[in-house]
């Protein structure tokens, strides 16, 4: 999710068995022979077709260093071919700011475990903050929870904002309980990183991890409560959060209340009574109508009967529409 500001001159690890890249030129890491490739070479004129670029890995790497369009497709094509030369070539070009984001995604999605392990060993401890941040973003793209401990340990000792920003985002992609605990702690603590932590929470889909975060509900600010409810709405099998969602209907923050209604819809008839109570209390006309729309969306007899009981809380001009919906559900 987050994309930290990249710096020039990030060093890259080598993959065993591959030739060493030439020194960087103008802050861009990569083989000079690729940067100075002959423009007459036919490989430089192959075009991406159907989401893939034609050519061998060396040809595509040379094209990547030229003026070809859609370099993101070239990066993906190199990654899908794989092999030591592909991984070494992509790692060597992480210092190129125009390619960095595409390469990070390609490595995270396609690199084999041995490349990711080497990246963890060498890049997480690299002197340049940009290199450490790139490594963390690659790990985040994998969404592999096995990397969570490495990123949390890095976060404990890291002082550079770029790296911390990337690490917080990666924890949301991992979404395991220890990572969510770290994110909630950052959100509660406040400061510069609180918003980044809340944004990362939106990516969490693990129900048990979300329940752990919700256990600190009284400590959380409105934005963090909203983030947890939003994540729960997107997560599978979120029914055990019914008590939290019901309590959130009384939240002082209207964003939290509205998101609680969205979450409650997933509970079916178990949500009817809380939704009915919320509609009758009517914090605002918009919220009342949104709650009645949620009851109508459940499309069950119990929800329809509840909706008819609450319909008087709506402005008269809106009542006929919902009455028709509820009566249709009841077959009247």
Rosetta silent file (secondary structure, phi, psi, omega in degrees, C-alpha in Angstrom):
SEQUENCE: XXXXXXXXXXXXXXXXXXXXXXXXXXXXXXXXXXXXXXXXXXXXXXXXXXXXXXXXXXXXXXXXXXXXXXXXXXXXXXXXXXXXXXXXXXXXXXXXXXXXXXXXXXXXXXXXXXXXXXXXXXXXXXXXXXXXXXXXXXXXXXXXXXXXXXXXXXXXXXXXXXXXXXXXXXXXXXXXXXXXXXXXXXXXXXXXXXXXXXXXXXXXXXXXXXXXXXXXXXXXXXXXXXXXXXXXXXXXXXXXXXXXXXXXXXXXXXXXXXXXXXXXXXXXXXXXXXXXXXXXXXXXXXXXXXXXXXXXXXXXXXXXXXXXXXXXXXXXXXXXXXXXXXXXXXXX
SCORE:     score description
SCORE:     0.000 S_00000001
   1 L     0.000  -62.661 -177.843    0.000    0.000    0.000 S_00000001
   2 L   -76.553  151.045  176.592    2.432    2.732    0.971 S_00000001
   3 L  -126.058  103.455 -176.888    5.105    3.888   -1.454 S_00000001
   4 L   -75.506  156.601  177.524    8.013    5.607    0.316 S_00000001
   5 L   -63.926  127.887 -176.526   10.175    8.266   -1.334 S_00000001
   6 L   -89.977  149.426  177.592   13.034    6.459   -3.072 S_00000001
   7 L  -113.388  155.850  178.307   16.684    7.548   -2.933 S_00000001
   8 L   -76.335  160.277  168.987   19.372    7.146   -5.536 S_00000001
   9 L    79.164   23.864  179.041   22.280    4.783   -5.266 S_00000001
  10 L   -71.502  129.139  178.287   20.658    1.781   -3.545 S_00000001
  11 L   -81.049  158.186 -177.465   23.003   -1.175   -3.589 S_00000001
  12 L  -131.035  146.378  178.807   21.702   -4.618   -4.528 S_00000001
  13 L   -75.352  158.834  176.144   22.791   -8.139   -3.517 S_00000001
  14 L   -98.980  146.731  173.712   24.186  -10.584   -5.985 S_00000001
  15 L   -93.205  136.207 -175.655   22.661  -13.977   -6.683 S_00000001
  16 L   -55.492  137.957  174.154   25.163  -16.791   -6.604 S_00000001
  17 L    91.567   -1.908 -178.113   26.544  -17.803   -9.966 S_00000001
  18 L  -107.267  155.585  179.546   25.848  -14.556  -11.784 S_00000001
  19 L   -72.838  151.473 -177.449   28.322  -12.005  -13.079 S_00000001
  20 L   -75.048  140.908  175.844   28.789   -8.827  -11.071 S_00000001
  21 L   -70.753  152.339  176.880   27.047   -5.681  -12.318 S_00000001
  22 L   -71.422  163.409  179.599   29.210   -2.796  -13.414 S_00000001
  23 L   -56.843  153.918 -178.787   29.458    0.283  -11.183 S_00000001
  24 L   -68.544  148.416  175.426   26.445    2.557  -11.081 S_00000001
  25 E  -120.526  126.200  179.515   26.256    5.500  -13.456 S_00000001
  26 L    56.061   39.172  176.352   24.437    8.658  -12.376 S_00000001
  27 L    78.342    7.003 -179.357   23.032    6.898   -9.337 S_00000001
  28 E  -111.838  120.703  178.420   21.583    4.009  -11.365 S_00000001
  29 L   -79.300  139.022  175.969   22.849    0.509  -10.637 S_00000001
  30 L   157.603  158.110 -179.482   23.167   -1.811  -13.609 S_00000001
  31 L   -62.151  130.428 -179.939   25.585   -3.286  -16.158 S_00000001
  32 H   -64.169  -31.543 -179.969   27.132   -0.539  -18.280 S_00000001
  33 H   -64.427  -28.293  176.093   27.022   -2.759  -21.318 S_00000001
  34 H   -75.224  -40.017 -179.578   23.229   -2.780  -21.026 S_00000001
  35 H   -65.558  -27.334 -177.319   23.058    0.962  -20.551 S_00000001
  36 L  -107.879   26.742 -176.165   25.229    1.438  -23.650 S_00000001
  37 L   -60.104  148.928 -179.494   23.569   -1.246  -25.797 S_00000001
  38 L   -64.974  119.690 -178.148   23.760   -0.899  -29.563 S_00000001
  39 L   -66.413  -12.705  178.881   20.535    0.849  -30.698 S_00000001
  40 L   -84.417   -9.158 -177.857   20.651   -1.150  -33.920 S_00000001
  41 L   -63.610  127.726 -178.780   20.226   -4.429  -32.047 S_00000001
  42 H   -58.604  -27.879 -178.253   16.891   -6.030  -33.085 S_00000001
  43 H   -61.700  -27.821 -178.288   16.212   -7.032  -29.480 S_00000001
  44 H   -75.145   -5.584 -177.749   15.742   -3.378  -28.619 S_00000001
  45 H  -112.816    7.661  174.312   12.813   -3.168  -31.007 S_00000001
  46 L   -72.639  143.282 -176.206   10.739   -6.056  -29.683 S_00000001
  47 L  -115.334  146.600  175.120    7.433   -4.794  -28.355 S_00000001
  48 E   -59.260  131.213 -179.808    5.290   -6.075  -25.488 S_00000001
  49 E  -127.738  122.654  176.936    2.541   -8.269  -26.939 S_00000001
  50 L    59.073   33.770  178.532   -0.466   -9.401  -24.922 S_00000001
  51 L    87.015   -0.582  177.882    1.163   -8.475  -21.625 S_00000001
  52 E  -129.809  148.562  176.939    4.449  -10.237  -22.447 S_00000001
  53 E  -104.985  140.009  177.627    7.585   -9.033  -24.222 S_00000001
  54 L   -74.865  153.455  173.476    9.397  -11.209  -26.754 S_00000001
  55 L   121.062  165.029  176.392   13.053  -12.049  -26.297 S_00000001
  56 L   -80.800  170.799  179.407   15.524  -13.743  -24.018 S_00000001
  57 H   -59.076  -47.170  178.248   16.385  -12.433  -20.576 S_00000001
  58 H   -59.871  -39.343  178.969   19.584  -10.690  -21.784 S_00000001
  59 H   -64.520  -42.044 -178.746   17.657   -9.079  -24.637 S_00000001
  60 H   -69.112  -34.716  177.212   14.896   -7.893  -22.329 S_00000001
  61 H   -65.438  -38.603  177.503   17.388   -6.492  -19.840 S_00000001
  62 H   -67.052  -40.363  177.062   19.013   -4.475  -22.619 S_00000001
  63 H   -64.167  -36.705  179.746   15.616   -3.277  -23.749 S_00000001
  64 H   -61.353  -32.105 -178.804   14.805   -2.339  -20.146 S_00000001
  65 L   -87.257   -1.769  179.496   17.783    0.004  -20.131 S_00000001
  66 L   -96.159 -149.624 -175.890   16.719    1.640  -23.409 S_00000001
  67 L  -106.431   21.188 -177.081   13.815    3.858  -24.352 S_00000001
  68 L   -65.248  147.887  175.414   11.160    1.160  -24.744 S_00000001
  69 L   -77.638  169.166  174.475    7.617    1.935  -23.523 S_00000001
  70 L    49.364   56.786 -179.056    5.795   -0.009  -20.805 S_00000001
  71 H   -67.254  -20.193  174.815    8.863   -1.009  -18.878 S_00000001
  72 H   -61.747  -36.824  177.411    6.618   -2.487  -16.211 S_00000001
  73 H   -69.094  -36.250  177.249    5.689   -5.188  -18.743 S_00000001
  74 H   -63.924  -44.425  178.827    9.343   -5.780  -19.516 S_00000001
  75 H   -59.606  -44.859 -179.833   10.111   -6.211  -15.820 S_00000001
  76 H   -64.017  -39.618  179.488    7.253   -8.677  -15.454 S_00000001
  77 H   -63.674  -40.739  177.328    8.381  -10.603  -18.539 S_00000001
  78 H   -63.530  -43.634 -178.035   11.899  -10.913  -17.137 S_00000001
  79 H   -66.256  -38.417 -179.165   10.549  -12.087  -13.780 S_00000001
  80 H   -70.481  -26.150  174.734    8.235  -14.693  -15.301 S_00000001
  81 H   -72.716  -38.756  175.679   11.173  -16.164  -17.247 S_00000001
  82 L    69.637 -171.535 -178.996   13.180  -16.406  -14.042 S_00000001
  83 L    99.239  159.636 -176.165   16.650  -17.803  -13.618 S_00000001
  84 H   -54.978  -43.178 -177.939   19.795  -16.427  -12.047 S_00000001
  85 H   -64.350  -36.898  178.917   20.399  -13.905  -14.821 S_00000001
  86 H   -66.194  -48.234 -176.583   16.875  -12.529  -14.499 S_00000001
  87 H   -67.481  -41.414  177.834   17.030  -12.125  -10.727 S_00000001
  88 H   -62.573  -41.301 -179.210   20.538  -10.647  -10.792 S_00000001
  89 H   -64.490  -40.921  179.871   19.521   -8.241  -13.535 S_00000001
  90 H   -71.364  -42.160  178.937   16.425   -7.050  -11.662 S_00000001
  91 H   -62.308  -38.200 -179.147   18.195   -6.735   -8.324 S_00000001
  92 H   -66.141  -22.775 -177.037   20.973   -4.737   -9.950 S_00000001
  93 L   -98.410    7.145  176.387   18.429   -2.245  -11.280 S_00000001
  94 L   -63.547  -18.816  177.119   16.698   -1.539   -7.975 S_00000001
  95 L   -76.361   -7.913  178.721   18.814    1.603   -7.850 S_00000001
  96 L   -88.493  111.206 -173.465   16.908    2.964  -10.842 S_00000001
  97 L   -63.508  -28.146 -179.231   14.078    5.007   -9.398 S_00000001
  98 L   -75.826  -16.682 -178.857   11.960    4.734  -12.547 S_00000001
  99 L  -108.336  -15.490 -166.963   12.057    0.920  -12.368 S_00000001
 100 H   -56.057  -47.933 -176.042   12.152    0.349   -8.632 S_00000001
 101 H   -62.637  -44.635  179.769    8.434   -0.025   -7.959 S_00000001
 102 H   -64.212  -38.849 -179.578    7.871   -2.453  -10.842 S_00000001
 103 H   -68.309  -40.973  178.848   10.898   -4.513   -9.839 S_00000001
 104 H   -59.097  -44.719  179.044    9.804   -4.702   -6.213 S_00000001
 105 H   -64.456  -44.083 -178.224    6.406   -6.043   -7.265 S_00000001
 106 H   -63.009  -42.679  178.432    7.929   -8.494   -9.741 S_00000001
 107 H   -64.793  -44.593 -178.995   10.371   -9.861   -7.177 S_00000001
 108 H   -63.204  -34.003 -176.987    7.680  -10.166   -4.529 S_00000001
 109 H   -87.365  -27.821 -169.481    5.317  -11.994   -6.884 S_00000001
 110 H  -123.829  -21.222 -174.323    7.747  -14.218   -8.798 S_00000001
 111 L   -66.174  139.841  178.911   11.142  -14.600   -7.104 S_00000001
 112 L   -72.710  165.071 -176.161   11.826  -18.078   -5.676 S_00000001
 113 H   -54.622  -37.351 -177.326   12.450  -18.581   -1.939 S_00000001
 114 H   -65.827  -32.673  177.370   16.234  -18.660   -2.313 S_00000001
 115 H   -71.979  -42.591  178.593   16.238  -15.196   -3.894 S_00000001
 116 H   -63.553  -41.209  179.162   13.914  -13.802   -1.205 S_00000001
 117 H   -63.576  -40.998  178.579   16.065  -15.344    1.532 S_00000001
 118 H   -66.469  -39.244  177.021   19.197  -13.797    0.061 S_00000001
 119 H   -59.170  -43.757  179.546   17.426  -10.460   -0.220 S_00000001
 120 H   -62.101  -44.404 -176.176   16.519  -10.668    3.476 S_00000001
 121 H   -65.899  -42.889 -169.808   20.062  -11.516    4.518 S_00000001
 122 H   -97.553  -38.228 -173.947   21.840   -8.895    2.461 S_00000001
 123 H   -86.189  -31.029  179.010   19.443   -6.036    1.764 S_00000001
 124 L   -66.900  -21.209  179.438   17.768   -5.720    5.169 S_00000001
 125 L  -106.010   10.796 -176.943   21.208   -5.018    6.628 S_00000001
 126 L   -68.343  150.723 -179.917   22.400   -2.766    3.787 S_00000001
 127 L   -66.272  -35.534 -174.672   23.833    0.663    4.681 S_00000001
 128 L   -79.449  127.409  177.778   21.568    2.612    2.324 S_00000001
 129 H   -57.414  -36.444 -179.709   18.030    3.275    3.648 S_00000001
 130 H   -61.664  -35.859  179.561   16.614    3.034    0.106 S_00000001
 131 H   -69.877  -43.449  177.919   17.927   -0.508   -0.200 S_00000001
 132 H   -62.512  -41.318  179.350   16.472   -1.573    3.130 S_00000001
 133 H   -63.954  -41.286  177.687   13.145    0.006    2.186 S_00000001
 134 H   -60.574  -44.870 -179.978   13.117   -1.809   -1.166 S_00000001
 135 H   -59.369  -43.020 -179.390   13.795   -5.123    0.551 S_00000001
 136 H   -65.149  -41.182 -179.870   10.926   -4.549    2.973 S_00000001
 137 H   -65.004  -37.509  176.038    8.534   -3.635    0.167 S_00000001
 138 H   -60.773  -46.315  179.119    9.458   -6.825   -1.715 S_00000001
 139 H   -61.243  -38.370  178.202    8.717   -8.851    1.421 S_00000001
 140 H   -63.267  -39.323  179.176    5.422   -7.035    1.787 S_00000001
 141 H   -62.022  -35.176  179.179    4.400   -7.936   -1.755 S_00000001
 142 H   -63.845  -27.449 -176.083    4.916  -11.625   -0.960 S_00000001
 143 L    55.808   23.625 -178.687    2.372  -11.278    1.904 S_00000001
 144 L   -88.583  115.091 -174.923    4.192  -14.267    3.421 S_00000001
 145 H   -63.445  -18.003  179.123    3.810  -14.175    7.189 S_00000001
 146 H   -64.098  -18.794  178.729    7.077  -16.018    7.634 S_00000001
 147 H   -89.841   -5.298 -174.696    8.795  -12.707    6.940 S_00000001
 148 H   -59.880  -42.108 -178.268    6.848  -10.874    9.631 S_00000001
 149 H   -63.028  -39.153  178.697    9.379  -11.487   12.394 S_00000001
 150 H   -62.470  -43.401 -177.069   12.197  -10.105   10.213 S_00000001
 151 H   -71.870  -39.064  177.908   10.271   -6.930    9.426 S_00000001
 152 H   -64.893  -39.095  177.915    9.135   -6.407   13.025 S_00000001
 153 H   -64.388  -40.342  176.701   12.729   -6.836   14.219 S_00000001
 154 H   -61.767  -42.866 -178.756   13.867   -4.306   11.632 S_00000001
 155 H   -61.853  -35.624 -179.447   11.184   -1.878   12.768 S_00000001
 156 H   -63.181  -32.490 -174.944   12.408   -2.176   16.371 S_00000001
 157 H  -106.688   -8.885 -172.217   15.894   -0.998   15.448 S_00000001
 158 L   -83.921  138.758  178.122   15.232    1.219   12.426 S_00000001
 159 L  -114.199  -17.031 -177.646   15.341    5.009   12.650 S_00000001
 160 L   -77.322  128.447 -177.061   14.985    6.034    8.988 S_00000001
 161 H   -59.787  -41.937 -178.247   11.449    7.132    8.132 S_00000001
 162 H   -57.011  -42.661 -178.533   11.537    5.678    4.611 S_00000001
 163 H   -72.805  -42.412  179.764   12.325    2.216    5.943 S_00000001
 164 H   -62.936  -42.333  177.901    9.876    2.427    8.831 S_00000001
 165 H   -57.444  -46.536  179.222    7.125    3.577    6.460 S_00000001
 166 H   -64.979  -40.340 -178.211    7.759    0.564    4.206 S_00000001
 167 H   -65.449  -41.462  179.260    7.920   -1.812    7.170 S_00000001
 168 H   -62.138  -43.618  177.324    4.598   -0.630    8.598 S_00000001
 169 H   -61.579  -39.631  179.923    2.933   -1.159    5.230 S_00000001
 170 H   -64.360  -36.869 -179.970    4.412   -4.646    4.949 S_00000001
 171 H   -61.535  -35.909  176.461    3.017   -5.626    8.358 S_00000001
 172 H   -64.994  -36.488  178.270   -0.484   -4.885    7.096 S_00000001
 173 H   -69.601  -35.182  176.215    0.084   -7.200    4.140 S_00000001
 174 H   -67.027  -48.593  172.255    1.284   -9.974    6.436 S_00000001
 175 L    66.815   17.882  177.783   -1.762   -9.417    8.633 S_00000001
 176 L   -83.986  169.166 -173.580   -0.829  -11.928   11.318 S_00000001
 177 H   -59.092  -46.918  179.068   -1.622  -11.360   14.974 S_00000001
 178 H   -62.062  -35.742  179.354    1.832  -10.078   16.056 S_00000001
 179 H   -68.587  -41.070  178.055    1.912   -7.675   13.115 S_00000001
 180 H   -65.158  -38.799  177.278   -1.578   -6.357   13.887 S_00000001
 181 H   -59.627  -41.651  177.883   -0.578   -5.925   17.526 S_00000001
 182 H   -64.335  -43.519 -178.942    2.384   -3.829   16.382 S_00000001
 183 H   -64.417  -43.959  179.123    0.198   -1.748   14.062 S_00000001
 184 H   -63.494  -39.833  177.540   -2.428   -1.092   16.725 S_00000001
 185 H   -60.523  -42.292  177.952    0.318   -0.104   19.144 S_00000001
 186 H   -65.137  -39.372  179.778    1.691    2.413   16.647 S_00000001
 187 H   -66.399  -39.567  179.630   -1.803    3.775   16.022 S_00000001
 188 H   -68.574  -39.370 -177.657   -2.470    4.174   19.754 S_00000001
 189 H   -64.323  -32.041  179.156    0.893    5.811   20.360 S_00000001
 190 L    83.672 -162.053  179.754    0.112    8.456   17.770 S_00000001
 191 L    84.008 -165.924 -172.405    2.643   10.673   16.079 S_00000001
 192 L   -60.835  -32.340 -172.897    3.879   10.577   12.524 S_00000001
 193 L   -90.160   -7.266 -175.427    3.451    6.837   12.084 S_00000001
 194 H   -61.714  -45.248 -179.003   -0.083    6.519   13.420 S_00000001
 195 H   -65.597  -39.914  177.566   -1.764    7.271   10.099 S_00000001
 196 H   -60.948  -40.470  179.010    0.543    4.881    8.233 S_00000001
 197 H   -65.135  -40.361  179.309   -0.337    2.163   10.749 S_00000001
 198 H   -64.792  -41.512  177.304   -4.071    2.789   10.306 S_00000001
 199 H   -62.513  -39.129  178.848   -3.755    2.563    6.537 S_00000001
 200 H   -65.233  -35.128  178.658   -1.853   -0.704    6.914 S_00000001
 201 H   -61.081  -27.717  179.954   -4.631   -2.112    9.097 S_00000001
 202 L   -62.045  -22.253 -178.071   -7.019   -1.746    6.153 S_00000001
 203 L   -85.539  -11.323 -173.731   -5.122   -4.582    4.417 S_00000001
 204 L   -72.765  135.423  179.255   -5.555   -7.101    7.248 S_00000001
 205 L  -127.033    4.374 -179.285   -7.886  -10.018    6.500 S_00000001
 206 L   -86.883  117.264 -174.679   -7.103  -12.390    9.378 S_00000001
 207 H   -62.896  -44.526 -178.999  -10.103  -12.595   11.683 S_00000001
 208 H   -62.520  -39.107  178.802   -8.190  -13.726   14.772 S_00000001
 209 H   -65.231  -40.492  178.790   -5.695  -10.899   14.306 S_00000001
 210 H   -66.063  -38.209  177.328   -8.516   -8.374   13.961 S_00000001
 211 H   -61.718  -38.907  177.538  -10.173   -9.700   17.089 S_00000001
 212 H   -62.346  -41.565  177.127   -6.901   -9.148   18.925 S_00000001
 213 H   -64.973  -39.515 -178.983   -6.804   -5.565   17.720 S_00000001
 214 H   -68.515  -19.171  178.612  -10.418   -5.006   18.693 S_00000001
 215 L   -63.156  -19.704  179.070   -9.631   -6.153   22.249 S_00000001
 216 L   -98.904   21.945 -172.786   -8.036   -2.723   22.734 S_00000001
 217 H   -47.872  -47.618 -177.398  -11.182   -0.946   21.515 S_00000001
 218 H   -62.052  -23.618 -178.738  -11.498    1.562   24.404 S_00000001
 219 H   -83.310  -16.232 -167.597   -7.937    2.795   23.775 S_00000001
 220 L   -84.915  147.157  173.437   -8.396    3.363   20.049 S_00000001
 221 L   -81.706  171.507 -175.137   -9.139    6.619   18.293 S_00000001
 222 H   -59.782  -41.128 -178.199  -11.931    6.893   15.731 S_00000001
 223 H   -65.650  -37.051  179.182   -9.719    6.375   12.676 S_00000001
 224 H   -71.612  -39.755  176.209   -8.222    3.197   14.108 S_00000001
 225 H   -61.486  -41.983  177.312  -11.634    1.853   15.086 S_00000001
 226 H   -60.560  -45.104 -178.376  -12.825    2.586   11.556 S_00000001
 227 H   -59.412  -43.038  179.827   -9.793    0.796   10.063 S_00000001
 228 H   -66.010  -41.463  178.876  -10.439   -2.345   12.108 S_00000001
 229 H   -65.855  -40.928  178.639  -14.140   -2.395   11.190 S_00000001
 230 H   -61.223  -47.179  179.478  -13.362   -1.848    7.522 S_00000001
 231 H   -60.875  -40.840  179.165  -10.851   -4.702    7.520 S_00000001
 232 H   -63.923  -34.852  179.089  -13.349   -6.934    9.310 S_00000001
 233 H   -64.430  -33.462 -179.886  -15.973   -6.119    6.669 S_00000001
 234 H   -86.835  -16.073 -175.875  -13.599   -7.383    3.978 S_00000001
 235 L   -79.215  150.612  175.247  -12.391  -10.409    5.949 S_00000001
 236 L   -75.467  151.715  173.207  -13.966  -13.855    5.591 S_00000001
 237 L    51.589   57.583 -176.383  -15.997  -15.351    8.440 S_00000001
 238 L   -93.437   13.740 -171.896  -16.216  -12.175   10.505 S_00000001
 239 H   -61.282  -28.342 -177.374  -19.275  -13.250   12.536 S_00000001
 240 H   -70.079   -8.517  177.344  -17.396  -13.404   15.826 S_00000001
 241 H   -91.057   11.705  179.668  -17.014   -9.635   15.661 S_00000001
 242 H   -54.788  -46.437  179.908  -20.773   -9.136   16.090 S_00000001
 243 H   -61.725  -37.910  179.545  -20.438   -7.725   19.648 S_00000001
 244 H   -65.815  -45.150 -179.847  -17.769   -5.262   18.502 S_00000001
 245 H   -63.438  -38.819  179.204  -19.864   -4.130   15.537 S_00000001
 246 H   -64.967  -43.988  177.223  -22.934   -3.737   17.756 S_00000001
 247 H   -62.306  -36.273 -177.187  -21.012   -1.631   20.248 S_00000001
 248 H   -66.730  -17.794  175.537  -19.635    0.456   17.388 S_00000001
 249 L   -63.937  -18.085  179.705  -23.183    1.567   16.507 S_00000001
 250 L  -101.100    9.025 -175.793  -22.928    3.805   19.591 S_00000001
 251 L   -65.893  144.791  177.239  -19.563    5.272   18.620 S_00000001
 252 L   -70.333  -17.078 -178.994  -19.242    9.077   18.712 S_00000001
 253 L   -92.232  120.350 -175.849  -17.557    8.998   15.280 S_00000001
 254 H   -65.282  -29.503  177.338  -20.111    8.796   12.475 S_00000001
 255 H   -63.008  -37.793  179.243  -17.615    7.048   10.160 S_00000001
 256 H   -67.923  -43.054  179.664  -17.308    4.248   12.686 S_00000001
 257 H   -62.581  -43.993 -179.352  -21.084    3.920   13.036 S_00000001
 258 H   -63.656  -40.627  178.620  -21.592    3.792    9.263 S_00000001
 259 H   -68.796  -32.056  177.131  -18.881    1.151    8.888 S_00000001
 260 H   -63.002  -38.922  176.332  -20.429   -0.840   11.725 S_00000001
 261 H   -61.805  -43.623  178.571  -23.676   -1.004    9.736 S_00000001
 262 H   -59.021  -41.390  179.850  -21.717   -2.286    6.727 S_00000001
 263 H   -69.848  -41.113 -176.952  -20.156   -4.996    8.879 S_00000001
 264 H   -62.709  -31.372  179.170  -23.415   -5.982   10.555 S_00000001
 265 H   -56.070  -28.713 -178.303  -25.063   -6.722    7.213 S_00000001
 266 H   -72.669  -11.972 -177.010  -22.729   -9.696    6.940 S_00000001
 267 H   -92.505    0.169  177.775  -24.273  -11.274   10.020 S_00000001
 268 H    64.237 -140.674 -175.278  -27.695  -11.781    8.470 S_00000001
 269 H   -63.750  -20.683  177.066  -30.658  -12.015   10.826 S_00000001
 270 H   -63.531  -20.300 -178.135  -28.357  -11.848   13.862 S_00000001
 271 H   -92.677   -4.791 -172.134  -27.877   -8.174   13.016 S_00000001
 272 H   -61.505  -49.206 -177.269  -31.567   -7.287   12.762 S_00000001
 273 H   -62.952  -47.372  176.276  -32.113   -6.175   16.357 S_00000001
 274 H   -59.879  -39.077  179.736  -28.977   -3.987   16.552 S_00000001
 275 H   -68.204  -39.602  177.705  -29.831   -2.421   13.196 S_00000001
 276 H   -61.850  -46.135  179.616  -33.436   -1.813   14.215 S_00000001
 277 H   -60.677  -41.026 -179.621  -32.329   -0.143   17.438 S_00000001
 278 H   -65.311  -41.752  179.331  -29.867    2.012   15.502 S_00000001
 279 H   -63.729  -40.979 -178.446  -32.515    3.067   12.994 S_00000001
 280 H   -69.713  -31.583  178.459  -34.952    4.041   15.738 S_00000001
 281 H   -72.552  -32.882  172.685  -32.300    6.097   17.561 S_00000001
 282 L    51.054   70.593  177.509  -31.596    7.955   14.313 S_00000001
 283 L   -58.867  -33.082  176.224  -28.339    9.843   14.852 S_00000001
 284 L  -157.104  161.032  179.633  -29.027   11.549   11.513 S_00000001
 285 H   -60.987  -39.371 -179.518  -31.464   11.215    8.617 S_00000001
 286 H   -65.505  -42.510  179.337  -28.713    9.843    6.383 S_00000001
 287 H   -65.711  -40.438  178.623  -27.688    7.227    8.934 S_00000001
 288 H   -60.164  -46.173 -179.942  -31.292    6.199    9.489 S_00000001
 289 H   -66.321  -38.630  177.379  -31.820    5.722    5.782 S_00000001
 290 H   -62.078  -38.001  179.252  -28.543    3.858    5.447 S_00000001
 291 H   -68.818  -40.791  176.867  -29.576    1.502    8.228 S_00000001
 292 H   -65.988  -35.957  175.804  -32.973    0.856    6.628 S_00000001
 293 H   -63.334  -36.667  177.515  -31.205    0.217    3.338 S_00000001
 294 H   -65.035  -42.915  177.341  -29.071   -2.356    5.151 S_00000001
 295 H   -63.112  -40.862  178.306  -32.195   -4.062    6.517 S_00000001
 296 H   -63.996  -36.761 -179.585  -33.724   -4.062    3.044 S_00000001
 297 H   -66.969  -26.665  176.915  -30.527   -5.557    1.667 S_00000001
 298 H   -64.553  -32.534  173.864  -30.771   -8.494    4.060 S_00000001
 299 L    54.455   41.886  174.712  -33.990   -9.435    2.232 S_00000001
 300 L  -119.195  155.241  178.859  -35.276  -11.733    4.979 S_00000001
 301 H   -57.213  -40.668 -179.541  -38.745  -11.701    6.564 S_00000001
 302 H   -63.664  -41.962  178.531  -37.309  -10.838    9.962 S_00000001
 303 H   -67.198  -37.349 -179.692  -35.369   -7.890    8.539 S_00000001
 304 H   -66.633  -42.675  177.634  -38.408   -6.722    6.570 S_00000001
 305 H   -61.473  -41.478  178.435  -40.647   -6.779    9.641 S_00000001
 306 H   -64.693  -40.719  179.401  -38.035   -4.780   11.554 S_00000001
 307 H   -61.018  -39.731  178.569  -37.750   -2.309    8.700 S_00000001
 308 H   -65.668  -32.641  178.324  -41.499   -1.699    8.719 S_00000001
 309 H   -69.622  -29.810 -175.630  -41.335   -0.951   12.446 S_00000001
 310 H   -96.646   -3.554 -170.067  -38.575    1.630   11.902 S_00000001
 311 H   -64.205  -24.349  179.200  -39.884    3.233    8.747 S_00000001
 312 H   -66.866  -15.375  178.954  -41.516    6.082   10.649 S_00000001
 313 H   -76.229  -10.276  179.852  -38.047    7.401   11.521 S_00000001
 314 L   -87.004  155.323  169.819  -37.602    8.393    7.868 S_00000001
 315 L   -58.430  144.102 -176.107  -38.788   11.647    6.301 S_00000001
 316 H   -51.704  -37.347 -176.005  -42.272   11.045    4.800 S_00000001
 317 H   -67.716  -17.188 -179.324  -41.021   11.448    1.220 S_00000001
 318 H  -101.665   -8.387 -172.960  -38.656    8.472    1.664 S_00000001
 319 H   -69.964  -38.843 -175.284  -41.020    6.111    3.447 S_00000001
 320 H   -60.621  -40.360 -178.637  -42.915    4.798    0.427 S_00000001
 321 H   -59.378  -49.779 -176.817  -39.770    3.499   -1.262 S_00000001
 322 H   -73.819  -33.731  176.686  -38.662    1.407    1.713 S_00000001
 323 H   -59.743  -41.637  179.592  -42.188    0.270    2.560 S_00000001
 324 H   -63.913  -39.723  179.781  -42.445   -1.177   -0.946 S_00000001
 325 H   -64.435  -45.925 -176.923  -39.110   -2.986   -0.545 S_00000001
 326 H   -68.918  -39.602  178.988  -40.041   -4.516    2.783 S_00000001
 327 H   -65.906  -35.876  178.097  -43.543   -5.535    1.646 S_00000001
 328 H   -63.681  -40.622  177.653  -42.057   -7.157   -1.451 S_00000001
 329 H   -61.050  -37.331 -178.630  -39.732   -9.223    0.759 S_00000001
 330 L   -83.113   -3.051  178.473  -42.774  -10.336    2.778 S_00000001
 331 L    73.552   28.630 -178.966  -44.689  -11.186   -0.383 S_00000001
 332 L  -103.983    0.000    0.000  -47.456   -8.670    0.270 S_00000001
